[in-house]
């Protein structure tokens, strides 16, 4: 496979995952702004921080209110990480690798672009926001369903899945870090009602609230939620789950091409390190410090994956 094709697949599915993740972030911000109207500005600021978009947002003259943040993260073509921008980028990459995709996947991506371009063509009223966010998540799910249901489990599929899980791991780590440490005003509030609300919002951001309740009932403690989103092998958005998938897909690629790419060794090392940790050890050493290191290592892994495309020619 040409490196250009591998890169197109990798970024196509990173962009698709980013679109859905952004919708989840905005949904969490919207919920928190409704329940904490006296701190709505802090909530919307945390959403911008989670998206790593503060500099661009302020440079564009944005204010930390719902309308400005929603417009910037969903509709602004000048924001390269907005839903409309990444959906267009995903479609452009899909066109680049059209012959590597099944008809169903291409049609799902193209339909997503058409639908979202129409839905996001005008400012979104507060009353319409939940429906719009649901449409964004639905379009992402349709592409994912077409991919899982119709793609041959070959190198093409593996490049796509690596992109998906690299992006997902980055998003979950940022949600855990920024939502808790930026929005919680003081360490004196740890264990308070506000603290509990923050953690439950994190679960909603990861679409993990129902799954968490199935396993833990009403025990919504910080350490339990962190354990679920970091170390649970069954949770499809946990950090460990993502690393296991990345390592597995890279392993399949190396086997297919009879090579040993450095990115595989990096992924295995990150996976094994996480396998050996307990949530008590992570919390004792500092959750923020752990997540910051994870984000940096995940970014390095993504960069190495792109460098290693040359091994698959």
SETOR-449061 format. One record per residue (C-alpha): x, y, z; residue number from 1; chain; residue in one letter. Coordinates in nm, 4 decimals, always signed. Example, Ala and Ser with C-alpha at 12.3 -4.5 7.8 and 13.67 -1.06 7.14 Angstrom:
x  y  z  seq  mol  type
+1.2300  -0.4500  +0.7800  1  A  A
+1.3670  -0.1060  +0.7140  2  A  S
//
This chain:
x  y  z  seq  mol  type
+0.0000  +0.0000  +0.0000  1  A  X
+0.1200  +0.3492  -0.0795  2  A  X
+0.1923  +0.5685  +0.2205  3  A  X
-0.0456  +0.8271  +0.0736  4  A  X
-0.3327  +0.5785  +0.0910  5  A  X
-0.2408  +0.4656  +0.4418  6  A  X
-0.2300  +0.8272  +0.5555  7  A  X
-0.5638  +0.9022  +0.3933  8  A  X
-0.7299  +0.6144  +0.5770  9  A  X
-0.5634  +0.6990  +0.9084  10  A  X
-0.6750  +1.0626  +0.8982  11  A  X
-1.0145  +0.9943  +0.7491  12  A  X
-1.1090  +0.7902  +1.0522  13  A  X
-0.9391  +1.0251  +1.2968  14  A  X
-1.1523  +1.3077  +1.1590  15  A  X
-1.4717  +1.1001  +1.1782  16  A  X
-1.4007  +1.0098  +1.5402  17  A  X
-1.3209  +1.3735  +1.6191  18  A  X
-1.6557  +1.4860  +1.4800  19  A  X
-1.8441  +1.2542  +1.7140  20  A  X
-1.6234  +1.3383  +2.0105  21  A  X
-1.6803  +1.7100  +1.9598  22  A  X
-2.0547  +1.6544  +1.9578  23  A  X
-2.0251  +1.4644  +2.2859  24  A  X
-1.8238  +1.7467  +2.4399  25  A  X
-2.0775  +2.0091  +2.3378  26  A  X
-2.3588  +1.7931  +2.4728  27  A  X
-2.1838  +1.7663  +2.8106  28  A  X
-2.1260  +2.1415  +2.8179  29  A  X
-2.4880  +2.2081  +2.7336  30  A  X
-2.6104  +1.9809  +3.0146  31  A  X
-2.3777  +2.1375  +3.2698  32  A  X
-2.4668  +2.4912  +3.1631  33  A  X
-2.8334  +2.4115  +3.2218  34  A  X
-2.7732  +2.2700  +3.5687  35  A  X
-2.5152  +2.5327  +3.6715  36  A  X
-2.6462  +2.8509  +3.5158  37  A  X
-2.4455  +3.0640  +3.7595  38  A  X
-2.1223  +2.9013  +3.6348  39  A  X
-2.2175  +2.8542  +3.2672  40  A  X
-1.9222  +3.0599  +3.1461  41  A  X
-1.6775  +2.8307  +3.3300  42  A  X
-1.8435  +2.5273  +3.1774  43  A  X
-1.8221  +2.6559  +2.8210  44  A  X
-1.4613  +2.7659  +2.8786  45  A  X
-1.3763  +2.4115  +2.9896  46  A  X
-1.5270  +2.2727  +2.6689  47  A  X
-1.3021  +2.4990  +2.4622  48  A  X
-1.0019  +2.3906  +2.6719  49  A  X
-1.0887  +2.0230  +2.6301  50  A  X
-1.0920  +2.0744  +2.2539  51  A  X
-0.7495  +2.2465  +2.2779  52  A  X
-0.9007  +2.5426  +2.0981  53  A  X
-0.8680  +2.8331  +2.3441  54  A  X
-0.6071  +3.0248  +2.1418  55  A  X
-0.7973  +2.9982  +1.8128  56  A  X
-1.1295  +3.0671  +1.9840  57  A  X
-1.0093  +3.3868  +2.1495  58  A  X
-0.8255  +3.4944  +1.8338  59  A  X
-1.1562  +3.4683  +1.6491  60  A  X
-1.3160  +3.6972  +1.9056  61  A  X
-1.5144  +3.4257  +2.0790  62  A  X
-1.6893  +3.4736  +2.4122  63  A  X
-1.7502  +3.1937  +2.6602  64  A  X
-2.1239  +3.1657  +2.6099  65  A  X
-2.3232  +2.8820  +2.4630  66  A  X
-2.3972  +3.0383  +2.1255  67  A  X
-2.0346  +3.1355  +2.0582  68  A  X
-1.8866  +2.8026  +2.1668  69  A  X
-2.1455  +2.5934  +1.9822  70  A  X
-2.0946  +2.7963  +1.6636  71  A  X
-1.7151  +2.7675  +1.6873  72  A  X
-1.7034  +2.3940  +1.7613  73  A  X
-1.9803  +2.2827  +1.5274  74  A  X
-2.0172  +2.5302  +1.2408  75  A  X
-1.7125  +2.7551  +1.2040  76  A  X
-1.5242  +2.6707  +0.8815  77  A  X
-1.2328  +2.8766  +1.0132  78  A  X
-1.1881  +2.6288  +1.2980  79  A  X
-1.0032  +2.3272  +1.1520  80  A  X
-1.1411  +2.1039  +1.4284  81  A  X
-1.5058  +2.2087  +1.4013  82  A  X
-1.7528  +1.9366  +1.3090  83  A  X
-1.8153  +2.0877  +0.9655  84  A  X
-1.4399  +2.1187  +0.8988  85  A  X
-1.3442  +1.7664  +1.0053  86  A  X
-1.6418  +1.6156  +0.8235  87  A  X
-1.5282  +1.7858  +0.5036  88  A  X
-1.1693  +1.6709  +0.5695  89  A  X
-1.2914  +1.3139  +0.6241  90  A  X
-1.4840  +1.3255  +0.2963  91  A  X
-1.1820  +1.4639  +0.1107  92  A  X
-0.9657  +1.1836  +0.2475  93  A  X
-1.2349  +0.9314  +0.1573  94  A  X
-1.2257  +1.0582  -0.2014  95  A  X
-0.8478  +1.0199  -0.1973  96  A  X
-0.8734  +0.6529  -0.0938  97  A  X
-1.2047  +0.5806  -0.2693  98  A  X
-1.0821  +0.2590  -0.4287  99  A  X
-0.9813  +0.1234  -0.0866  100  A  X
-1.3328  +0.1631  +0.0558  101  A  X
-1.6468  -0.0399  +0.0067  102  A  X
-1.9361  +0.1326  -0.1630  103  A  X
-2.1267  +0.1340  +0.1661  104  A  X
-1.8495  +0.3153  +0.3538  105  A  X
-1.8037  +0.5769  +0.0830  106  A  X
-2.1780  +0.6410  +0.0635  107  A  X
-2.2027  +0.6733  +0.4432  108  A  X
-1.9196  +0.9282  +0.4521  109  A  X
-2.0605  +1.1241  +0.1598  110  A  X
-2.4086  +1.1217  +0.3110  111  A  X
-2.2683  +1.2471  +0.6416  112  A  X
-2.1124  +1.5422  +0.4643  113  A  X
-2.4355  +1.6260  +0.2792  114  A  X
-2.6531  +1.5923  +0.5904  115  A  X
-2.4253  +1.7884  +0.8231  116  A  X
-2.3587  +2.0604  +0.5684  117  A  X
-2.7328  +2.1205  +0.5579  118  A  X
-2.7922  +2.0900  +0.9337  119  A  X
-2.5029  +2.3206  +1.0226  120  A  X
-2.5706  +2.5795  +0.7507  121  A  X
-2.7406  +2.8165  +0.9938  122  A  X
-2.7044  +2.9128  +1.3610  123  A  X
-2.8398  +2.6531  +1.6007  124  A  X
-3.1064  +2.7518  +1.8493  125  A  X
-3.0684  +2.6225  +2.2034  126  A  X
-3.3892  +2.4234  +2.1693  127  A  X
-3.2526  +2.2548  +1.8531  128  A  X
-2.9081  +2.1688  +1.9913  129  A  X
-2.9870  +1.8219  +2.1362  130  A  X
-3.1403  +1.7131  +1.8045  131  A  X
-2.8460  +1.8472  +1.6029  132  A  X
-2.5935  +1.6736  +1.8291  133  A  X
-2.7909  +1.3527  +1.7930  134  A  X
-2.7721  +1.3807  +1.4132  135  A  X
-2.3923  +1.4268  +1.4291  136  A  X
-2.3523  +1.1176  +1.6477  137  A  X
-2.5882  +0.9202  +1.4255  138  A  X
-2.3939  +1.0015  +1.1091  139  A  X
-2.0702  +0.8921  +1.2741  140  A  X
-2.2351  +0.5680  +1.3852  141  A  X
-2.3558  +0.4975  +1.0313  142  A  X
-2.0024  +0.5252  +0.8939  143  A  X
-1.8649  +0.3081  +1.1738  144  A  X
-2.1379  +0.0490  +1.1156  145  A  X
-2.0662  +0.0383  +0.7426  146  A  X
-1.6945  +0.0012  +0.8139  147  A  X
-1.7304  -0.2824  +1.0631  148  A  X
-2.0022  -0.4518  +0.8604  149  A  X
-1.8553  -0.4407  +0.5092  150  A  X
-1.4774  -0.3923  +0.5167  151  A  X
-1.2385  -0.6815  +0.4648  152  A  X
-1.0152  -0.7340  +0.7696  153  A  X
-0.6974  -0.6426  +0.5851  154  A  X
-0.4411  -0.3620  +0.5995  155  A  X
-0.7013  -0.1060  +0.4907  156  A  X
-0.9231  -0.1912  +0.7861  157  A  X
-0.6284  -0.1875  +1.0262  158  A  X
-0.5136  +0.1605  +0.9200  159  A  X
-0.8702  +0.2844  +0.9668  160  A  X
-0.9027  +0.1344  +1.3140  161  A  X
-0.5664  +0.2665  +1.4315  162  A  X
-0.6814  +0.6166  +1.3376  163  A  X
-1.0101  +0.5696  +1.5224  164  A  X
-0.8570  +0.4496  +1.8478  165  A  X
-0.5655  +0.6960  +1.8513  166  A  X
-0.8179  +0.9794  +1.8281  167  A  X
-1.0545  +0.8233  +2.0816  168  A  X
-0.7801  +0.7701  +2.3409  169  A  X
-0.6699  +1.1319  +2.3062  170  A  X
-1.0262  +1.2533  +2.3530  171  A  X
-1.1014  +1.0470  +2.6637  172  A  X
-0.7743  +1.1494  +2.8292  173  A  X
-0.8477  +1.5170  +2.7606  174  A  X
-1.2025  +1.4874  +2.8946  175  A  X
-1.0785  +1.3270  +3.2139  176  A  X
-0.8058  +1.5843  +3.2611  177  A  X
-0.9638  +1.9114  +3.1602  178  A  X
-1.3200  +1.8507  +3.2755  179  A  X
-1.2073  +1.7689  +3.6261  180  A  X
-0.9041  +1.9870  +3.6830  181  A  X
-1.0154  +2.2957  +3.4960  182  A  X
-1.3790  +2.3045  +3.5985  183  A  X
-1.3560  +2.1949  +3.9630  184  A  X
-1.2873  +2.5280  +4.1372  185  A  X
-1.0998  +2.3997  +4.4404  186  A  X
-0.9555  +2.0797  +4.5836  187  A  X
-1.1707  +2.1497  +4.8890  188  A  X
-1.4716  +2.0482  +4.6773  189  A  X
-1.3400  +1.6955  +4.6182  190  A  X
-1.6108  +1.4576  +4.7337  191  A  X
-1.8773  +1.7307  +4.7337  192  A  X
-2.2008  +1.7374  +4.5352  193  A  X
-2.0300  +1.9516  +4.2702  194  A  X
-1.7462  +1.7008  +4.2484  195  A  X
-1.9912  +1.4161  +4.1935  196  A  X
-2.1743  +1.6121  +3.9247  197  A  X
-1.8425  +1.6721  +3.7450  198  A  X
-1.7624  +1.3024  +3.7346  199  A  X
-2.1090  +1.2112  +3.6145  200  A  X
-2.0683  +1.4681  +3.3373  201  A  X
-1.7449  +1.2968  +3.2368  202  A  X
-1.9376  +0.9708  +3.2026  203  A  X
-2.1939  +1.1397  +2.9781  204  A  X
-1.9177  +1.2925  +2.7673  205  A  X
-1.7875  +0.9417  +2.7007  206  A  X
-2.1365  +0.7929  +2.6469  207  A  X
-2.0532  +0.5641  +2.9360  208  A  X
-2.3151  +0.6529  +3.1960  209  A  X
-2.5495  +0.3581  +3.1287  210  A  X
-2.2669  +0.1040  +3.1056  211  A  X
-2.1198  +0.2367  +3.4302  212  A  X
-2.4553  +0.2017  +3.6087  213  A  X
-2.4875  -0.1567  +3.4894  214  A  X
-2.1560  -0.2421  +3.6518  215  A  X
-2.1471  -0.0194  +3.9596  216  A  X
-2.5027  +0.0877  +4.0331  217  A  X
-2.5072  +0.4180  +4.2191  218  A  X
-2.1442  +0.4078  +4.3300  219  A  X
-2.0286  +0.7114  +4.1315  220  A  X
-1.7012  +0.7782  +4.3116  221  A  X
-1.4126  +0.9545  +4.1381  222  A  X
-1.1765  +0.6574  +4.1639  223  A  X
-1.4410  +0.4150  +4.0343  224  A  X
-1.5231  +0.6307  +3.7325  225  A  X
-1.1557  +0.6920  +3.6590  226  A  X
-1.0888  +0.3173  +3.6814  227  A  X
-1.3758  +0.2520  +3.4401  228  A  X
-1.2587  +0.5054  +3.1809  229  A  X
-0.8878  +0.4256  +3.2113  230  A  X
-0.8440  +0.0569  +3.2903  231  A  X
-1.1644  -0.1338  +3.2092  232  A  X
-1.0981  -0.3758  +2.9221  233  A  X
-1.4695  -0.4058  +2.8401  234  A  X
-1.5394  -0.0358  +2.7992  235  A  X
-1.4904  +0.0568  +2.4286  236  A  X
-1.3800  +0.4092  +2.5168  237  A  X
-1.1407  +0.3332  +2.7999  238  A  X
-0.7738  +0.4162  +2.7514  239  A  X
-0.6673  +0.0548  +2.7984  240  A  X
-0.9260  -0.0700  +2.5493  241  A  X
-0.8013  +0.1806  +2.2913  242  A  X
-0.4368  +0.0821  +2.3425  243  A  X
-0.5173  -0.2869  +2.3149  244  A  X
-0.6928  -0.2218  +1.9841  245  A  X
-0.4119  -0.0004  +1.8518  246  A  X
-0.1498  -0.2606  +1.9428  247  A  X
-0.3601  -0.5366  +1.7893  248  A  X
-0.4180  -0.3547  +1.4596  249  A  X
-0.0519  -0.2535  +1.4327  250  A  X
+0.0430  -0.6134  +1.5056  251  A  X
-0.1757  -0.7325  +1.2182  252  A  X
-0.0148  -0.4762  +0.9872  253  A  X
+0.3368  -0.5839  +1.0801  254  A  X
+0.2446  -0.9481  +1.0285  255  A  X
+0.0871  -0.8755  +0.6896  256  A  X
+0.3972  -0.6889  +0.5706  257  A  X
+0.6503  -0.9094  +0.7488  258  A  X
+0.8074  -0.6131  +0.9250  259  A  X
+0.8506  -0.4717  +1.2750  260  A  X
+0.7510  -0.1057  +1.2775  261  A  X
+0.8640  +0.1088  +1.5732  262  A  X
+0.5057  +0.2212  +1.6342  263  A  X
+0.4126  -0.1362  +1.7304  264  A  X
+0.6796  -0.1429  +2.0000  265  A  X
+0.5590  +0.1941  +2.1290  266  A  X
+0.1973  +0.0756  +2.1420  267  A  X
+0.2908  -0.2484  +2.3172  268  A  X
+0.4976  -0.0599  +2.5727  269  A  X
+0.2115  +0.1822  +2.6461  270  A  X
-0.0385  -0.1024  +2.6688  271  A  X
+0.1799  -0.3116  +2.9000  272  A  X
+0.2480  -0.0135  +3.1228  273  A  X
-0.1236  +0.0498  +3.1616  274  A  X
-0.1955  -0.3204  +3.2171  275  A  X
+0.0428  -0.3150  +3.5138  276  A  X
-0.1175  -0.0137  +3.6816  277  A  X
-0.3990  +0.0025  +3.9332  278  A  X
-0.6288  +0.2993  +3.9765  279  A  X
-0.4973  +0.3420  +4.3313  280  A  X
-0.1451  +0.3790  +4.1978  281  A  X
-0.2596  +0.6265  +3.9350  282  A  X
-0.4575  +0.8386  +4.1806  283  A  X
-0.1794  +0.8342  +4.4415  284  A  X
+0.0803  +0.9541  +4.1902  285  A  X
-0.1540  +1.2202  +4.0506  286  A  X
-0.4302  +1.1738  +3.7963  287  A  X
-0.3456  +1.4978  +3.6181  288  A  X
+0.0207  +1.4018  +3.5833  289  A  X
-0.0726  +1.0572  +3.4547  290  A  X
-0.3154  +1.1942  +3.1956  291  A  X
-0.0741  +1.4631  +3.0778  292  A  X
+0.1942  +1.1994  +3.0195  293  A  X
-0.0571  +0.9754  +2.8436  294  A  X
-0.1654  +1.2509  +2.6042  295  A  X
+0.1973  +1.3276  +2.5189  296  A  X
+0.2780  +0.9601  +2.4634  297  A  X
-0.0340  +0.9082  +2.2543  298  A  X
+0.0586  +1.2055  +2.0346  299  A  X
+0.4088  +1.0624  +1.9937  300  A  X
+0.2566  +0.7270  +1.9001  301  A  X
+0.0326  +0.8904  +1.6376  302  A  X
+0.3349  +1.0681  +1.4903  303  A  X
+0.5323  +0.7434  +1.4814  304  A  X
+0.2456  +0.5623  +1.3117  305  A  X
+0.2616  +0.8179  +1.0302  306  A  X
+0.6388  +0.7851  +1.0100  307  A  X
+0.6002  +0.4088  +0.9794  308  A  X
+0.3766  +0.4214  +0.6724  309  A  X
+0.6956  +0.3669  +0.4754  310  A  X
+0.7190  +0.0146  +0.6189  311  A  X
+0.3942  -0.0879  +0.4511  312  A  X
+0.4793  -0.0107  +0.0887  313  A  X
//
